[in-house]
Amino acid sequence: MPKVGMEEERRTSIIMGTIKAIHEKGYAATTMADIAKNAGVSTGLPHHYFGSKAAVFNATMSFLLTDLSKQSRSRLLKAKTPVERIDAIIHTNFSDEQFQPSVISAWFAFYVVARTEPATRRLLQVYHRRLISNLTAEFHRVTDRETAITAAEGTAAMIDGLWLQCVLTTNRPDGSPATMLVQDYVKKCFDSFETTDTPQ
């Protein structure tokens, strides 16, 4: 009988092996054998647990998205005001954890694979909708919903765009400058809200 928790441990090992393989070879060149080797498991085990390379990759991105969400919640617990809560979301996306080389490689693959794989595209859409929803909720505390959505979409676009710019144009990505740029945009949004009535 397998030990309790062994299946979950193996799944996690396979996911970590996938991240390493994508970083080393890129998604297209990565094979299930590469993943198994990095995970320290038999070649057939990734097939057994996930069924296909695409399914392993989607499970890997779900793992990274869950980890991103946990990091965000940890920061949000310490935030009190809408500005602080949005700041927590910004800092999470530009944290050192999100700039690890292997994580960067996985996220690049995520965007590329989403163009052709419907299941991966749905995952990316869920991530994007959640980001917009969380930002909208905070902006909506001080302005009307339509204005809040516009501000949230602008903030999300800056987060995604600056993250990509940061990792594509520097050898050692540093999220600090990007964080300040997004914070400045958010500040301008809140400043503009002062001319409108706060929702009752």
C-alpha positions in Angstrom: 0.0 0.0 0.0 1.3 3.5 -0.8 2.0 5.8 2.1 -0.6 8.4 3.0 0.1 11.5 1.0 2.4 9.8 -1.4 0.2 10.5 -4.5 0.1 14.2 -3.7 3.8 14.2 -3.1 4.4 12.5 -6.5 2.1 15.0 -8.3 4.0 17.9 -6.7 7.3 16.4 -7.7 6.1 16.0 -11.3 4.9 19.6 -11.3 8.3 20.8 -10.0 10.0 18.6 -12.6 7.9 20.2 -15.3 8.9 23.7 -14.2 12.6 22.7 -14.3 12.3 21.1 -17.7 10.5 24.0 -19.3 13.2 26.4 -17.9 16.0 24.2 -19.3 14.5 23.3 -22.7 11.4 25.4 -23.3 7.9 23.9 -23.5 8.1 22.7 -27.1 11.2 20.6 -26.5 10.2 19.3 -23.1 9.2 15.6 -23.1 7.4 13.5 -20.5 10.7 11.7 -20.1 12.4 15.0 -19.2 9.7 15.7 -16.7 10.0 12.3 -15.1 13.8 12.5 -14.9 13.6 15.9 -13.1 10.9 14.6 -10.8 12.9 11.5 -9.9 10.0 9.2 -10.9 9.5 6.5 -13.5 8.9 7.6 -17.1 5.3 6.3 -17.0 4.2 8.1 -13.8 3.5 11.6 -15.4 1.3 9.8 -17.9 -0.4 7.8 -15.1 -1.2 10.9 -13.0 -1.9 13.5 -15.7 -2.4 11.7 -19.0 -0.6 14.1 -21.4 2.1 16.8 -21.5 -0.6 19.4 -22.0 -2.4 18.2 -18.9 0.8 18.2 -16.8 1.5 21.7 -18.0 -2.0 22.9 -17.1 -1.6 21.3 -13.6 1.7 23.1 -13.3 0.2 26.5 -14.1 -2.7 25.8 -11.7 -0.1 25.2 -9.0 1.7 28.4 -9.8 -1.6 30.4 -9.9 -2.6 28.9 -6.6 0.8 29.9 -5.1 0.4 33.4 -6.5 -3.1 33.6 -4.9 -1.7 32.4 -1.5 1.0 35.1 -1.6 -1.6 37.7 -2.4 -3.9 36.7 0.4 -1.1 36.7 2.9 -0.4 40.4 2.0 -4.0 41.3 1.8 -4.6 40.1 5.4 -2.3 42.9 6.6 -3.9 45.6 4.4 -6.7 47.9 5.8 -7.6 50.4 3.1 -8.5 50.0 -0.6 -5.1 51.6 -1.6 -3.2 49.2 0.7 -5.1 46.2 -0.7 -4.4 47.2 -4.3 -0.8 47.8 -3.2 -0.7 44.3 -1.8 -1.8 42.9 -5.2 0.8 44.9 -7.0 3.6 43.8 -4.7 2.7 40.2 -5.0 2.9 40.3 -8.8 6.4 41.9 -8.7 7.7 40.0 -5.7 11.0 38.1 -5.8 9.0 34.8 -5.9 7.6 35.8 -9.3 11.0 36.7 -10.7 12.6 33.3 -10.1 14.1 32.3 -13.5 12.2 29.0 -13.6 8.9 30.7 -12.7 9.5 33.3 -15.5 10.0 30.5 -18.0 6.8 28.8 -16.9 4.8 32.0 -17.3 6.2 32.7 -20.7 5.2 29.2 -21.8 1.8 29.9 -20.3 1.1 32.8 -22.5 2.4 31.0 -25.6 0.6 27.7 -25.1 -2.7 29.6 -24.3 -2.8 30.7 -27.9 -3.3 27.2 -29.2 -4.5 25.1 -26.2 -8.2 25.8 -25.2 -7.7 24.4 -21.6 -4.6 26.6 -21.1 -6.4 29.6 -22.5 -9.3 29.1 -20.0 -6.7 29.0 -17.2 -5.2 32.3 -18.4 -8.7 33.8 -18.7 -9.6 32.8 -15.1 -6.3 34.4 -13.8 -7.1 37.6 -15.7 -10.7 37.8 -14.6 -9.7 37.2 -11.0 -7.1 39.9 -11.1 -9.6 42.4 -12.6 -12.3 41.3 -10.2 -10.1 41.8 -7.1 -8.9 45.2 -8.3 -12.4 46.3 -9.2 -13.7 45.4 -5.8 -11.2 47.7 -4.2 -11.7 50.6 -6.6 -15.5 50.2 -6.2 -15.2 51.0 -2.5 -14.6 54.7 -3.5 -16.1 55.1 -6.9 -18.9 53.9 -9.2 -18.6 50.4 -10.7 -18.1 51.5 -14.3 -15.2 53.8 -13.3 -13.8 51.1 -11.0 -13.8 48.5 -13.8 -11.9 50.9 -16.1 -9.3 51.6 -13.4 -9.0 47.9 -12.7 -8.5 47.0 -16.3 -5.8 49.7 -16.6 -4.0 48.5 -13.5 -4.1 44.9 -14.6 -2.7 45.9 -18.1 0.1 47.7 -16.4 0.9 44.8 -14.1 1.0 42.3 -17.0 2.8 44.6 -19.4 5.4 45.8 -17.0 6.1 42.3 -15.8 6.7 41.2 -19.4 8.8 44.3 -20.1 10.9 43.7 -17.0 11.7 40.1 -17.7 12.4 40.7 -21.4 14.6 43.7 -21.2 16.8 42.9 -18.1 19.1 40.0 -17.2 18.3 40.3 -13.5 14.6 41.4 -13.2 13.8 43.7 -10.4 10.2 44.5 -9.7 10.8 47.7 -7.7 10.7 50.2 -10.6 7.6 48.5 -12.1 5.9 48.5 -8.8 6.4 52.2 -8.4 5.0 52.9 -11.9 1.8 50.9 -11.2 1.5 52.6 -7.8 1.7 56.0 -9.5 -1.1 55.0 -11.9 -3.3 53.8 -9.0 -2.6 57.0 -7.1 -3.7 59.0 -10.2 -6.9 56.9 -10.4 -7.7 57.6 -6.7 -7.0 61.3 -7.1 -9.4 61.4 -10.0 -12.1 59.8 -7.9 -12.1 62.7 -5.5 -14.1 64.7 -8.1 -16.9 62.1 -8.1 -19.4 61.1 -5.4 -18.5 58.1 -3.2 -21.1 55.3 -3.6 -23.5 55.1 -0.6 
